[in-house]
């Protein structure tokens, strides 16, 4: 973590002010959180800048946030709902797949944009001081706006198919927060690595595609034989998807083991992410 120190030197005709960025030798987690909160307005402003830039020259604009998951849901419904005939239980397949697809796209987009955040905002890193650990938050905040807009579409879809809202929907904000933390942890690990080795960003793209088919996004856990259900307990993303479906459409709640694995994974990844980011932070400016 860096701190600012200003020093002034006087000459015969002018006063010069220099701002020096120095490493904070005794940085703590609480100090870093306070600093991130102190600069929150910068991160929010940059996030909205990204949203505006993304749809600036688009005819449909922000409607693409809604169109993309709808089209993807339609394709999956045709292929897996009508041809493969995946059994989604009492929930209509379009609602089932949309409820998982939204959270999956939120996680995968956060991880992808967070990984590329240092490279995308390299101009600001060299010109303006703010805690660099907050840079991956910019893409995550922008994706959060997209997610909330698409969530409204899911609610409309549930009303259309007559799917009742569950009382446990009050846990949805907590599930979104945990998903946010997990993707932020991944971004802290991979963003500085991607700033040094661009291959990391491309590998993340292929990795998330592979992880999607290992997670119950387009199929329920019951799609696999019962003796293999335990495997999903060790997939934190699968736990988040099943947890969200439980909150929205009333499917089965993940096991206690799944929640323990999820909690440990988030904590460990955040710890590793903070360590990796701080260790590689001094070399970021020279490599982007």
Protein Blocks (a to p, Z undefined) as FASTA:
>chain_A
ZZddddddddfkbccddddddddfkbcfklmmmmmmmmmmmmmmmmmmmmmmmmmmgmkl
mmlmmmmmmmmmmmmmmmmmmmnopaehjacfklmmmmmmmmmmmmmmmmmmmmmmmmmm
mmmmmmpgcdfklmmmmmmmmmmmmmmmmmmmmmmmmmmnopacdfklmmmmmmmmmmmm
mmmmmmmmmmmmmmmmmmlmmmmmmmmmmmmmmpcfkbcfklpcfklmmmmmmmmklmmm
mmmmmmmnopacddfklmmmmmmmmmmmmmmmmmmmmmmmmmmmmmZZ
